[in-house]
Amino acid sequence: MTASESEQKETLDIGRETVDLSETPLRVENLRKTFGGITAVDGATFSVEQGSFTGLIGPNGAGKSTTFNLITGVHRPDSGAVYFDDEDITGQRPYQIANRGLVRTFQIARELAEMTVLENMMLAPKAQEGEKLWRSVTPGLRGTVEQQEEEVLARAWEMLDFFEIDHLAGEYAGNLSGGQRKLLEMARALMTDPQMVLLDEPLAGVNPSLEKKLLKHVHELRERGYTFLLVEHDMDVIMNNCEHVIVMHQGKVLAEGEPADIRSNEQVIDAYLGDEV
Ligand SMILES: Nc1ncnc2c1ncn2[C@@H]1O[C@H](COP(=O)(O)OP(=O)(O)OP(=O)(O)O)[C@@H](O)[C@H]1O
């Protein structure tokens, strides 16, 4: 990390702390997951570098979503391990993993569509201290809870402003366009000030101008030290934006490398890219 990058990150208004870009925050080793007779993930091993924008691609059914679910604690692997910041997080619950700084975007469910954009943001606050309840019922300590709520509100506005949807704060989430929803999903994920964000097809149904905007925001965040792992079917998006690409096929990692190498990899062309190159 250069001195100016370091400076930029420390002064970032969305509140990231300085991180060491030489780290490898995420490592999955020999992950395996079966559903009945189906092997969804079959010994996948890869790692993601700190501060990178890494793409995870592969044909339908290759195991990408299941891998995301194994990393974020939605599913427990049959075998293998997930390490985040060199700590074994295998089998931890999604909220525990999120509290460590590893989050994924979630689609705005129907119930959330009936709340305003700002209310959606307030539902995803930064983890608060465990004694919150105790503080709220203890005379003299009420101010701390109020202070925390103010901090959550301030962060919500900062994120809405960053993603340029602050003018929609009072709008019901259900009234947003597909692209605006995707921006809200990203903004919500960032509420907890994570270190790493997993994006599962964040551009599906997004029009070209909002797609450009969303990718611009991801690049800005990445330059400031956030790490992104992206599942996306649009090959141009992957090849033009990610500096590292991991290709899954039949539950395994078939290849990984820079976009240009992946494009010309014979095995990848046979298994996946076919006519796309
Ligand atoms: N909860 C589940 N129950 C049963 N089978 C599942 C479950 N989740 C995934 N699978 C199966 O595991 C395999 C891998 O699915 P997965 O969704 O991880 O692939 P993918 O690469 O994300 O595919 P796509 O690009 O189509 O989203 C598929 O055969 C799928 O049908």
The ligand as an SDF file (V2000), in Angstrom:
LIG
                    3D

 31 33  0  0  0  0  0  0  0  0999 V2000
  -30.1120  -26.6780   -0.9640 N   0  0  0  0  0  0  0  0  0  0  0  0
  -29.8570  -27.5350   -1.9640 C   0  0  0  0  0  0  0  0  0  0  0  0
  -30.4770  -28.7340   -2.0150 N   0  0  0  0  0  0  0  0  0  0  0  0
  -30.2070  -29.5940   -3.0100 C   0  0  0  0  0  0  0  0  0  0  0  0
  -29.3500  -29.3640   -4.0140 N   0  0  0  0  0  0  0  0  0  0  0  0
  -28.7200  -28.1860   -4.0300 C   0  0  0  0  0  0  0  0  0  0  0  0
  -28.9330  -27.1990   -3.0030 C   0  0  0  0  0  0  0  0  0  0  0  0
  -28.1640  -26.1330   -3.2840 N   0  0  0  0  0  0  0  0  0  0  0  0
  -27.5100  -26.4230   -4.4150 C   0  0  0  0  0  0  0  0  0  0  0  0
  -27.8330  -27.6470   -4.8660 N   0  0  0  0  0  0  0  0  0  0  0  0
  -27.2890  -28.3120   -6.0580 C   0  0  0  0  0  0  0  0  0  0  0  0
  -25.8800  -28.2200   -5.9850 O   0  0  0  0  0  0  0  0  0  0  0  0
  -25.3240  -27.9690   -7.2720 C   0  0  0  0  0  0  0  0  0  0  0  0
  -24.5250  -26.6870   -7.2380 C   0  0  0  0  0  0  0  0  0  0  0  0
  -25.4640  -25.6140   -7.1170 O   0  0  0  0  0  0  0  0  0  0  0  0
  -25.0340  -24.0980   -6.9470 P   0  0  0  0  0  0  0  0  0  0  0  0
  -26.2800  -23.3130   -6.8330 O   0  0  0  0  0  0  0  0  0  0  0  0
  -24.0270  -23.9830   -5.8540 O   0  0  0  0  0  0  0  0  0  0  0  0
  -24.3110  -23.8230   -8.3410 O   0  0  0  0  0  0  0  0  0  0  0  0
  -24.0080  -22.4120   -9.0210 P   0  0  0  0  0  0  0  0  0  0  0  0
  -22.6420  -22.5310   -9.6170 O   0  0  0  0  0  0  0  0  0  0  0  0
  -24.2220  -21.3090   -8.0710 O   0  0  0  0  0  0  0  0  0  0  0  0
  -25.0960  -22.3860  -10.1630 O   0  0  0  0  0  0  0  0  0  0  0  0
  -25.8430  -21.1280  -10.8420 P   0  0  0  0  0  0  0  0  0  0  0  0
  -24.8000  -20.4060  -11.6610 O   0  0  0  0  0  0  0  0  0  0  0  0
  -26.8600  -21.7750  -11.7110 O   0  0  0  0  0  0  0  0  0  0  0  0
  -26.4250  -20.2890   -9.7540 O   0  0  0  0  0  0  0  0  0  0  0  0
  -26.4920  -27.9700   -8.2610 C   0  0  0  0  0  0  0  0  0  0  0  0
  -26.6180  -29.2610   -8.8050 O   0  0  0  0  0  0  0  0  0  0  0  0
  -27.6740  -27.6280   -7.3720 C   0  0  0  0  0  0  0  0  0  0  0  0
  -28.8730  -28.1590   -7.9000 O   0  0  0  0  0  0  0  0  0  0  0  0
  1  2  1  0
  2  3  1  0
  2  7  2  0
  3  4  2  0
  4  5  1  0
  5  6  2  0
  6  7  1  0
  6 10  1  0
  7  8  1  0
  8  9  2  0
  9 10  1  0
 10 11  1  0
 11 12  1  0
 11 30  1  0
 12 13  1  0
 13 14  1  0
 13 28  1  0
 14 15  1  0
 15 16  1  0
 16 17  2  0
 16 18  1  0
 16 19  1  0
 19 20  1  0
 20 21  2  0
 20 22  1  0
 20 23  1  0
 23 24  1  0
 24 25  2  0
 24 26  1  0
 24 27  1  0
 28 29  1  0
 28 30  1  0
 30 31  1  0
M  END
$$$$
